[in-house]
């Protein structure tokens, strides 16, 4: 498509820039105007504050005169007190009442109640005037009035002193005489001169600020009118530049965006937007015709290619990677549906539906190998997995040749075939080879049971080599108790289920036997006949040894090898059952070693452990083979004596005889390596017979009897009595 002419847009942008400048000036002028109005308000506030302070000064001067004359006329003390408060407030020695510039002291009653509360202000009046911005000349006049007022205050104090001494006539003459009036007039004249100066100054400041605000207001109005005029002019210039209404331009642009190039536009100025869009529409219309013709020719080519592809196994395809990275299949034969479960039309523009079927673990591998082909333009060969709609994975082989196109895209011409069966066969062969060489023993026989193959694990386990076993039967390795019956069971299981599993003894070359877990599996041919048997052997000797160790840890004491509490309770229960059947008695003897803690504390637990081991051996030497010696824990042992006499008295004598042997055995010195240790034991004995009894209760009874032996001085035997 040919290059479109540039639109001459300098006048338009000059107008726009000028309008922006005027609008910026308008904003700036309005900001200055708003600030000036705030300044006018601030000056007015300052003027009002200054006049208020002058009113306060004038009012306080009048209040002083009125209060002094009232005191001189009446002699009432509260007038003098109020007089002094006025002076204190003026000089900042007392808090200023609220709204003090108005009538205040006329409202104060004789009892001292105030019309308004005091504020927090304690600043002298002249200082407040200075802070309010009074000029030096104004302050000079006010200071002069202050000096005159102080002199007048002196006269007022003298007159009040005369009144206080009862000289009311002289006091009245002093406060109502010509001298007092002249002094009062001089003060008020100074205040009035200062008031006029302050009023003129603040009035002039307000007028000047207001004049500046008026000027800025006129500037804002002028700039506003100018910006409106420029906006109107820009509007008409924009209409000329667009060449039509916004609605017409929107319709044309919508047609272009949606690929509709058939609209005929009326002739427009070439330098307008609508004219430029018309030229673009004409050019796109020509390009669309060329594209349709190229697509028709390409479709004809693909149809001819598709006829050839139907004769080729697998999928013939043209795969494209455009310059922007998008992927598609401009052509793919119908075999794509069988390989991917996707119709070729679904990926002609965008290959995303097909790429989503790639196995998650293979997506990065496929992408990296494709980019390597893009970089080197080398043939692209890769095997990868796809997941079909039913969830099964298939292995595919892609083989294609790349070709770079003038537009920067890459086209691959090639084919894709299903290699799942080949991959599975290779994998199964590899797995079979690895499986046969595992750590479990394996042998393979023919249908007659003759050994064909033996792996290294079985040779190691049995001691036979393949040469020694080849041609012999697998029965040579089996040691089967009840052999005929077991062989019949194995034959029935294999006949019904093709497999048998169980535990047998493997007969080694040296004649020893080893427990093994064995499985025998029949392998059938295509016709269903048995062709081979696979025997697998897992050495079970370690597991059996672990089971025996677990059993000993669960029922026997790890230090002495004697039965622990769990085994003791089991054997005691069995002894109770036996007594019930035989009507004979049995005895339970609880033994606690004396001075065992002293040995541990002085020589350490190693010597204590050796003592416990020797005690266990001596206790076993004191009882019969059918009796039980158990360790409860620490230095506590229990003897279970079974099959004693049917008569209780005789059974007690028999049990006491064993107890005496135990005491004698424990009383002998113990040689603990380099240490000789003397020990003894305290024994508690209880009898049980044919009548039902609880093991826990018997233990408690024997324990109670043992504590009686401890109380008796140790190294003693005591029998439980209810």
C-alpha positions in Angstrom: 0.0 0.0 0.0 1.5 3.4 -1.0 2.5 5.9 1.6 -0.3 8.3 2.6 0.5 12.1 2.3 1.1 13.9 5.6 -1.7 16.3 6.7 -0.7 19.9 6.9 -1.4 20.6 10.5 0.8 23.6 11.5 -2.1 26.2 11.7 -4.2 23.9 13.7 -1.5 23.3 16.3 -0.5 27.0 16.4 -4.1 27.8 17.3 -4.2 25.0 19.9 -0.9 26.2 21.4 -2.1 29.8 21.5 -5.3 28.7 23.2 -3.3 26.8 25.8 -1.1 29.8 26.5 -4.2 32.0 27.0 -5.9 29.4 29.3 -2.7 29.2 31.3 -2.6 33.0 31.6 -6.3 32.9 32.6 -5.6 30.3 35.4 -2.6 32.4 36.6 -4.6 35.7 36.6 -7.5 34.0 38.4 -5.1 32.6 41.0 -3.6 36.1 41.6 -7.1 37.6 41.8 -8.2 35.1 44.4 -5.1 35.8 46.5 -5.7 39.6 46.2 -9.3 39.1 47.4 -8.0 37.2 50.4 -5.5 40.1 51.0 -8.4 42.6 50.9 -10.2 40.6 53.5 -7.1 40.4 55.7 -6.6 44.3 55.5 -10.3 44.8 56.5 -9.8 42.5 59.5 -6.7 44.5 60.5 -8.6 47.8 60.2 -11.5 46.5 62.3 -9.0 45.2 64.9 -7.2 48.6 65.0 -10.4 50.6 65.5 -11.6 48.1 68.1 -8.4 48.7 70.1 -8.9 52.5 69.9 -12.4 52.1 71.1 -11.1 50.1 74.0 -8.6 52.8 74.8 -11.3 55.6 74.7 -13.8 53.5 76.7 -11.2 52.7 79.4 -10.4 56.4 79.8 -14.0 57.2 80.2 -14.5 54.3 82.7 -11.6 55.6 84.9 -13.2 59.1 85.1 -16.6 57.7 85.9 -15.4 55.3 88.6 -13.2 57.9 90.3 -16.0 60.5 90.4 -18.5 57.8 91.6 -16.1 56.9 94.5 -15.6 60.7 95.4 -19.3 61.2 95.4 -20.3 58.1 97.4 -17.2 56.8 99.1 -18.2 53.2 98.2 -15.1 51.0 98.0 -16.1 48.9 95.1 -15.8 51.9 92.8 -12.2 52.3 93.7 -11.6 48.5 93.3 -13.1 48.6 89.8 -10.9 51.7 89.1 -7.8 49.8 90.0 -8.9 46.8 87.8 -9.3 49.0 84.8 -5.7 50.2 85.2 -4.5 46.6 85.7 -6.3 45.4 82.6 -4.9 48.3 80.5 -1.3 47.6 81.7 -1.6 43.8 81.2 -1.5 42.9 84.9 -5.0 41.3 84.9 -6.8 39.1 82.3 -8.8 40.9 79.7 -12.6 40.4 79.8 -14.2 39.2 76.6 -15.6 42.0 74.3 -14.0 44.6 76.5 -14.1 47.4 73.9 -17.9 47.8 74.5 -19.9 48.6 77.6 -18.6 46.6 80.4 -18.2 48.5 83.8 -21.7 49.9 83.6 -23.0 46.3 83.7 -20.9 45.3 86.7 -23.0 45.2 89.8 -21.9 46.2 93.3 -21.6 42.6 94.4 -18.8 42.1 91.8 -20.7 39.8 89.3 -19.4 40.2 85.8 -21.5 40.2 82.5 -18.8 38.3 80.6 -16.0 35.9 81.6 -12.3 36.8 81.5 -10.2 35.6 78.5 -6.6 34.3 78.7 -5.2 37.6 77.3 -2.8 39.4 79.7 -1.0 41.8 77.3 -0.7 45.6 77.9 -2.9 47.7 75.5 0.0 49.5 73.9 1.7 46.1 73.2 -1.5 44.8 71.5 -1.6 48.0 69.4 2.0 47.4 68.3 1.2 43.8 67.3 -1.8 45.1 65.4 0.5 47.0 63.1 0.2 50.6 64.4 2.8 52.9 62.9 5.5 54.6 64.9 3.9 58.0 64.7 0.6 56.5 65.8 2.2 54.7 68.7 4.0 58.0 69.6 0.6 59.8 69.9 -0.8 56.9 72.0 2.3 56.9 74.3 1.8 60.7 74.8 -1.8 60.0 75.7 -0.6 57.3 78.1 1.7 59.7 79.9 -1.1 62.3 80.2 -3.4 59.6 81.4 -0.9 58.5 84.1 -0.7 62.1 85.3 -4.5 62.3 85.4 -4.6 59.0 87.3 -2.4 60.6 89.9 -4.9 63.4 90.3 -7.7 60.8 90.5 -5.9 58.9 93.2 -5.3 62.1 95.3 -9.0 63.0 95.0 -10.0 59.4 96.1 -7.7 59.7 99.1 -9.5 63.0 100.1 -12.8 61.2 99.8 -11.5 58.3 101.8 -10.5 60.8 104.6 -14.0 62.2 104.6 -13.2 65.4 102.6 -15.8 64.8 100.0 -16.2 68.5 99.1 -12.5 68.9 98.3 -12.4 65.5 96.5 -15.4 66.6 94.3 -13.7 69.9 93.5 -10.6 68.1 92.4 -12.5 65.7 90.0 -15.1 68.2 88.7 -12.8 71.3 88.5 -11.4 73.1 85.4 -7.9 71.6 85.9 -9.3 68.0 85.8 -11.4 68.8 82.7 -8.5 70.4 80.8 -6.3 67.4 81.6 -9.1 65.0 80.5 -9.6 67.1 77.3 -5.9 66.9 76.4 -5.9 63.1 76.7 -9.0 62.7 74.6 -7.6 65.0 71.9 -4.4 62.9 71.7 -6.6 59.8 71.4 -8.8 61.4 68.8 -5.8 62.5 66.7 -4.4 59.0 66.8 -7.8 57.6 65.9 -8.1 59.8 62.8 -4.6 58.8 61.7 -5.3 55.1 62.1 -8.7 55.4 60.4 -7.2 57.2 57.4 -4.2 54.8 57.1 -6.3 51.6 57.2 -9.0 53.1 54.9 -6.3 53.9 52.4 -4.8 50.4 52.7 -8.2 48.8 52.1 -8.8 51.1 49.1 -5.4 50.3 47.5 -5.9 46.5 47.9 -9.4 46.7 46.5 -8.1 48.6 43.5 -5.6 45.9 42.8 -8.3 43.3 43.1 -10.5 45.2 40.6 -7.6 45.4 38.1 -7.0 41.6 38.4 -10.7 41.0 38.0 -10.8 42.9 34.7 -7.7 40.9 33.5 -9.5 37.7 34.3 -12.7 38.8 32.5 -10.6 39.9 29.5 -8.7 36.6 29.3 -11.9 34.6 29.7 -13.5 36.5 26.8 -10.4 36.0 24.7 -10.2 32.2 25.5 -13.9 31.8 24.6 -13.3 33.5 21.3 -10.3 31.4 20.6 -12.3 28.2 21.4 -15.0 29.2 19.0 -12.4 29.9 16.3 -10.6 26.5 17.1 -13.9 24.7 16.8 -14.5 25.9 13.3 -10.9 25.2 12.3 -11.3 21.7 13.7 -14.4 21.2 11.6 -12.5 22.3 8.5 -9.6 20.0 9.4 -11.9 16.9 10.0 -13.8 17.5 6.8 -17.0 16.2 8.3 -18.9 15.5 11.5 -17.5 13.2 14.2 -20.4 10.8 13.5 -19.2 10.4 9.8 -15.6 9.9 10.9 -16.7 7.3 13.5 -18.7 5.3 10.9 -15.8 5.3 8.5 -13.3 4.3 11.2 -15.6 1.5 12.4 -15.9 0.2 8.8 -12.1 0.2 8.5 -11.7 -1.6 11.9 -14.2 -4.3 10.9 -12.8 -4.8 7.4 -15.7 -3.3 5.5 -14.1 -1.4 2.6 -17.1 -1.1 0.3 -18.5 2.3 1.5 -18.3 5.0 -1.1 -17.3 8.4 0.5 -18.2 11.7 -1.1 -15.3 13.8 -2.4 -13.6 15.6 0.5 -10.7 18.0 0.7 -7.5 16.1 0.6 -6.0 17.9 3.6 -8.9 16.9 5.9 -9.1 13.8 8.1 -12.1 12.5 6.3 -10.3 12.9 3.0 -7.3 11.0 4.4 -9.6 8.2 5.6 -11.1 8.0 2.2 -7.7 7.5 0.6 -6.9 4.9 3.2 -10.2 3.1 2.5 -9.4 3.0 -1.2 -5.9 1.6 -0.6 -7.2 -1.0 1.8 -9.8 -2.0 -0.7 -7.1 -2.7 -3.2 -5.0 -4.6 -0.7 -8.1 -6.7 0.3 -8.7 -7.7 -3.3 -5.1 -8.8 -3.6 -5.3 -10.8 -0.3 -8.4 -12.6 -1.4 -6.8 -13.6 -4.7 -3.7 -14.8 -2.9 -5.9 -16.8 -0.5 -7.8 -18.4 -3.4 -4.6 -19.5 -5.0 -3.2 -20.8 -1.8 -6.3 -22.7 -1.1 -6.1 -24.4 -4.5 -2.5 -25.3 -3.7 -3.5 -26.8 -0.3 -6.3 -28.8 -2.0 -3.8 -30.4 -4.4 -1.4 -31.0 -1.5 -4.2 -32.6 0.6 -4.9 -35.2 -2.2 -1.3 -36.2 -2.0 -1.2 -36.2 1.8 -4.0 -38.7 2.0 -1.7 -41.3 0.6 1.1 -40.6 3.1 1.0 -42.1 6.7 0.9 -39.5 9.5 0.1 -35.8 9.1 1.6 -33.6 6.4 1.7 -30.0 7.5 2.9 -26.5 7.0 3.7 -24.8 10.3 4.2 -21.1 10.6 5.8 -18.8 13.2 5.0 -15.2 12.3 7.3 -12.3 13.0 5.2 -11.3 16.0 5.7 -14.7 17.5 2.2 -16.1 16.8 2.0 -19.7 15.6 -0.4 -21.3 13.2 -0.9 -24.2 10.7 -1.6 -22.7 7.3 -2.0 -26.2 6.1 -2.4 -29.6 7.9 -3.8 -32.8 6.5 -6.9 -34.5 8.0 -4.6 -36.9 9.9 -4.3 -34.1 12.5 -7.6 -35.1 13.9 -6.4 -38.7 14.6 -3.1 -37.5 16.1 -4.3 -34.5 18.2 -8.0 -34.8 18.3 -8.2 -31.3 16.7 -9.6 -30.2 13.3 -7.2 -28.5 11.0 -9.5 -25.5 10.5 -9.3 -24.8 14.3 -5.6 -24.1 14.0 -5.3 -22.5 10.6 -5.1 -19.0 12.2 -3.9 -19.7 15.7 -2.2 -22.9 16.9 -3.1 -22.4 20.6 -5.8 -25.1 20.7 -3.2 -27.7 19.5 -0.4 -26.3 21.7 -2.6 -26.7 24.8 -2.6 -30.5 24.1 1.2 -30.7 24.6 2.2 -32.6 27.7 3.1 -30.0 30.4 6.5 -31.6 30.8 7.3 -31.3 27.1 6.1 -27.8 26.3 9.3 -26.0 27.2 11.3 -28.7 25.3 9.2 -28.2 22.1 9.5 -24.4 22.4 13.3 -24.5 22.9 13.9 -26.9 20.0 11.7 -24.8 17.7 13.6 -21.6 18.6 16.9 -23.4 17.9 15.5 -24.3 14.4 14.5 -20.6 13.9 18.0 -19.4 14.9 20.0 -21.9 12.8 17.4 -22.8 10.0 18.4 -26.4 10.7 15.8 -29.3 10.2 13.4 -29.6 13.2 13.3 -33.2 14.6 11.7 -33.8 18.0 9.7 -36.5 19.8 7.1 -35.2 22.3 3.9 -36.2 24.0 0.3 -34.9 23.5 -2.6 -35.5 25.8 -5.8 -36.5 23.9 -9.3 -35.6 25.0 -9.9 -39.0 26.7 -6.8 -38.3 28.9 -4.3 -40.7 27.2 -0.8 -39.7 26.2 0.6 -40.4 22.8 4.2 -40.0 21.6 4.6 -38.0 18.3 7.6 -37.5 16.0 7.9 -34.2 14.1 10.3 -33.9 11.2 10.2 -30.7 9.2 12.5 -28.3 7.2 12.3 -24.5 7.9 12.3 -21.7 5.3 12.4 -18.0 6.1 9.8 -15.8 4.4 10.2 -12.3 3.1 7.9 -10.9 5.8 10.2 -12.3 8.5 8.0 -15.4 9.3 9.3 -19.0 9.3 7.5 -21.9 7.5 8.3 -25.5 8.3 7.3 -28.1 5.7 7.2 -31.6 7.1 5.2 -34.4 8.6 4.2 -35.8 12.1 3.7 -39.5 12.9 2.6 -41.5 16.0 5.6 -43.4 17.5 3.8 -44.4 20.7 4.1 -48.2 20.0 7.7 -48.0 19.1 8.5 -45.9 22.2 6.5 -48.4 24.4 8.3 -51.4 23.0 11.7 -49.8 23.6 10.7 -48.7 27.1 9.4 -52.1 28.0 12.6 -53.8 26.8 14.6 -51.3 28.9 12.4 -51.8 31.9 12.6 -55.6 31.6 16.3 -55.5 31.4 16.6 -53.3 34.5 13.9 -55.2 36.4 15.7 -58.5 35.8 18.9 -57.0 37.3 17.3 -55.7 40.5 18.4 -56.6 44.0 15.6 -59.2 44.3 16.5 -62.7 43.2 14.9 -63.9 39.9 15.0 -66.9 37.7 13.1 -67.9 34.5 12.1 -71.4 33.7 10.4 -73.0 30.6 7.0 -74.5 30.8 8.5 -77.7 32.1 10.1 -75.9 35.0 13.7 -76.2 33.7 15.9 -73.2 34.7 16.8 -70.9 31.7 18.1 -67.7 33.3 19.2 -66.5 36.8 20.1 -63.0 37.8 23.0 -61.9 39.9 20.9 -61.3 43.1 19.7 -64.9 43.1 23.2 -66.3 42.5 24.5 -64.2 45.5 21.6 -65.3 47.7 21.7 -69.1 46.8 25.5 -69.5 46.2 24.8 -71.2 42.9 25.9 -69.9 39.5 23.8 -70.0 36.3 26.0 -72.8 35.0 25.3 -74.9 38.1 21.5 -74.3 37.9 21.0 -74.3 34.1 18.8 -77.3 33.0 17.9 -78.2 36.6 14.4 -77.6 38.0 13.5 -74.8 40.5 12.6 -77.4 43.1 16.3 -77.8 43.7 16.2 -74.4 45.5 13.0 -74.9 47.5 12.7 -76.4 51.0 9.0 -77.0 51.6 7.6 -78.4 54.8 4.6 -80.5 53.8 5.9 -80.4 50.3 3.1 -82.4 48.4 0.3 -80.3 49.9 2.1 -77.0 49.3 3.0 -77.9 45.7 -0.7 -78.7 45.0 -1.7 -75.3 46.5 0.8 -73.6 44.2 -0.3 -75.5 41.1 -4.0 -74.6 41.8 -3.2 -70.8 42.4 -1.2 -70.6 39.2 -3.8 -72.5 37.2 -6.5 -70.1 38.3 -4.7 -66.8 38.7 -1.4 -67.2 36.9 0.4 -66.3 40.1 1.2 -67.5 43.6 2.8 -65.7 46.5 4.0 -67.0 49.8 6.9 -67.6 52.2 9.2 -70.7 51.9 12.7 -71.7 52.9 15.4 -71.2 50.2 17.9 -74.1 50.2 21.5 -72.7 49.7 24.4 -74.4 48.1 26.1 -74.8 51.5 23.0 -76.6 52.8 21.7 -73.7 55.0 18.2 -72.4 54.6 17.1 -68.8 54.3 13.5 -67.6 54.7 12.3 -65.8 51.5 9.1 -64.2 50.2 8.5 -65.9 46.8 6.2 -65.2 43.9 5.8 -67.5 40.9 4.1 -66.0 37.8 3.1 -67.8 34.6 3.9 -66.2 31.3 1.4 -67.1 28.5 1.9 -66.9 24.7 -0.5 -65.5 22.1 -2.5 -68.7 22.1 -2.9 -68.6 25.9 -0.5 -71.5 26.6 2.1 -71.2 29.4 5.5 -70.6 27.9 7.6 -69.6 30.9 7.5 -69.2 34.7 9.1 -66.3 36.5 10.2 -66.9 40.1 11.1 -63.9 42.3 12.8 -64.3 45.7 13.1 -61.6 48.4 15.4 -62.3 51.4 13.2 -62.3 54.5 15.8 -63.1 57.1 16.4 -59.5 58.1 12.7 -58.8 58.5 12.3 -61.8 60.7 15.2 -60.8 62.8 13.8 -57.3 63.1 10.4 -58.8 64.2 12.1 -60.9 66.8 14.0 -57.8 68.1 10.8 -55.8 68.2 9.2 -58.6 70.1 12.0 -58.8 72.7 12.0 -55.0 73.1 8.2 -55.1 73.7 8.2 -58.0 76.2 11.8 -58.1 77.7 13.9 -55.7 79.7 16.8 -54.4 77.5 19.3 -54.3 80.4 18.8 -57.7 82.1 17.0 -59.7 79.4 14.3 -60.5 81.9 10.6 -60.2 81.1 9.3 -56.7 81.5 6.0 -55.5 83.1 4.0 -56.4 80.0 5.3 -60.0 79.8 5.0 -60.3 83.6 1.3 -59.4 83.6 0.7 -61.9 80.7 2.5 -64.7 82.6 0.8 -63.9 85.8 -2.5 -64.1 84.1 -1.6 -67.5 82.6 -0.5 -68.6 86.1 -3.9 -67.6 87.5 -5.6 -69.6 84.8 -3.4 -72.6 85.5 -4.2 -72.5 89.2 -7.8 -72.4 88.4 -7.5 -75.6 86.3 -5.1 -77.5 88.6 -6.5 -76.3 91.9 -3.0 -75.6 93.1 -1.5 -72.5 94.5 1.1 -70.0 93.2 3.0 -67.1 94.8 4.1 -63.6 93.8 7.2 -62.2 95.3 8.1 -58.5 95.1 11.8 -57.7 95.5 13.3 -54.3 96.1 17.1 -54.0 96.5 18.6 -52.2 99.5 21.2 -49.5 99.2 20.9 -49.5 95.4 20.5 -45.7 95.2 23.7 -45.3 97.3 25.6 -47.3 94.6 24.3 -45.1 91.8 25.0 -41.9 93.7 28.6 -42.8 94.7 29.9 -44.8 91.8 27.6 -44.0 88.9 24.9 -45.7 86.8 27.4 -48.0 85.1 28.0 -49.9 88.3 24.3 -49.8 89.1 23.6 -51.5 85.7 26.2 -54.2 86.3 24.6 -54.9 89.7 21.1 -55.3 88.2 22.5 -57.7 85.6 24.1 -59.9 88.3 21.0 -59.7 90.5 18.9 -60.9 87.6 21.2 -63.9 87.1 21.2 -64.8 90.8 17.4 -64.6 90.9 17.1 -67.0 87.9 19.3 -69.4 89.8 17.0 -69.4 92.8 13.8 -70.5 90.9 12.7 -73.4 88.8 12.6 -73.5 85.0 8.8 -72.9 84.9 8.9 -69.9 87.2 9.2 -66.3 86.0 11.7 -63.7 87.0 10.8 -60.2 85.8 12.1 -56.7 86.2 9.5 -53.9 86.7 12.0 -51.1 86.5 14.7 -49.5 88.6 15.8 -51.9 91.3 12.4 -53.7 91.5 12.0 -57.4 90.6 9.1 -59.8 90.7 9.1 -63.6 91.0 6.0 -65.7 89.8 6.2 -69.1 91.4 3.8 -71.6 89.8 2.5 -75.2 90.7 2.9 -74.9 94.5 1.1 -77.2 96.8 -2.7 -77.4 96.8 -2.8 -76.7 100.6 -2.2 -73.0 101.3 0.0 -73.6 104.4 2.3 -75.9 102.4 2.4 -73.4 99.5 3.4 -70.6 101.9 6.3 -72.8 103.2 7.4 -73.5 99.7 7.3 -69.8 98.7 9.1 -68.8 101.9 11.8 -71.3 101.1 12.4 -69.7 97.7 12.4 -66.3 99.5 15.1 -67.5 101.9 17.2 -68.6 99.0 16.8 -65.2 97.4 17.8 -63.4 100.5 20.9 -65.6 100.9 21.8 -65.1 97.2 21.5 -61.3 97.5 23.5 -61.2 100.7 26.6 -62.5 99.0 29.1 -59.8 97.8 28.9 -58.6 94.2 32.1 -58.1 92.2 31.5 -55.1 89.9 34.8 -54.9 88.0 37.2 -53.4 90.5 34.4 -52.7 93.1 33.1 -55.3 95.7 29.6 -54.3 96.7 27.5 -55.7 99.5 23.8 -55.7 98.9 20.6 -57.1 100.3 16.9 -57.2 99.4 13.5 -56.6 100.9 10.9 -59.2 99.9 7.1 -59.0 99.9 5.2 -62.3 99.3 1.5 -63.0 98.5 -0.2 -66.2 97.7 -2.8 -66.9 95.0 -4.9 -70.0 94.4 -7.7 -71.5 92.5 -10.0 -68.6 93.3 -10.2 -65.7 90.8 -7.8 -62.8 91.4 -6.6 -59.7 89.6 -2.9 -59.4 88.7 -2.8 -55.7 89.6 -4.2 -56.5 93.1 -1.6 -59.3 93.6 1.2 -56.8 92.7 -0.2 -54.3 95.2 -0.4 -56.9 97.9 3.2 -58.0 97.3 4.3 -54.4 97.2 2.6 -53.7 100.6 4.3 -56.8 102.1 7.7 -55.6 100.7 7.3 -52.2 102.5 6.6 -54.1 105.7 10.0 -55.8 105.2 11.6 -52.4 104.7 10.1 -51.2 107.9 11.4 -54.3 109.7 15.0 -53.2 108.9 15.4 -54.5 105.4 17.1 -57.8 104.3 13.8 -59.4 105.3 10.8 -61.3 103.9 7.2 -60.5 104.8 4.0 -62.2 103.7 0.8 -60.3 102.9 -2.1 -60.9 105.2 -5.6 -59.3 104.7 
